[in-house]
Amino acid sequence: MSLTGKLGIVFGVANKRSIAWAIAQAWHKAGARLAFTYQGERLKENVEELAGAFGGDTLILPCDVTKDEEIGGIFRTIGEKFGKLHLLLHSVAFAPKDALEGHFVDTSREAFRIAHDVSAYSLVALARSAAPMMTEGGSVLAMSYYGAEKVVPHYNVMGVAKASLEASTRYLAYDLGPKKIRVNCISAGPVNTLAARGISGFVEMLKHYEAHAPLRRNVLPEELGATGAFLASDGAAAITGQVIYVDCGYQIMGM
């Protein structure tokens, strides 16, 4: 799964527990040179500290994915520094906290808009800006969750936004396929990340997966990293538009 000579950008690292960080580490270990973005000053220090492990010249840029002008600026800078691009990781999702509590039917129009803008449309916007730089083909990878397919209590509007993300992945795969750009999702089992801790009942979710998944355990971050490295590599050259479940088999269960 060599990624030697590949150039990539990672959106969504928050701290060392982030799935994005696990995949970034795997990409780096496989030989890729990476740039990172961060959302807001609160996360800047975390990302700088982590990315610093890849070398002092690692490119780290601020980016609010709801602002097209910031996205445009990111890719102009990447163009100046890298000249081209091969890999893009989208690990970005957000919904207002009150939309992840109570009943989905009570979701406000604004919460619905925000969840879809940040969690789904941003993939479209990033892929559109990245595609012209992927002159040698490329791999775009997004992160999803089982709540896109089945009802997960308290996941609410985020589940609907993830369903939109997965559908967007398929349409992007169709549009970008002629350019040899592949677009896929990893649907990860629950991992104790900063975002996950905002979901009510998350600890119980971890216990439920461990009890009911065929492998009788929860997925490890390094396993998600390994899948991310595979999907970015030439070994996955014929895989696009897919949702790959990395959840210890939980997705196959009916009861």
PyMOL commands that set and color helices and strands:
alter all, ss='L'
color gray80, all
select helices_A, chain A and resi 19-29+41-54+68-81+97-100+104-106+109-133+146-148+157-179+196-198+202-212+221-232+234-236+250-252
alter helices_A, ss='H'
color red, helices_A
select strands_A, chain A and resi 7-11+33-38+59-62+87-90+138-144+181-188+243-246
alter strands_A, ss='S'
color yellow, strands_A
deselect
rebuild
show_as cartoon
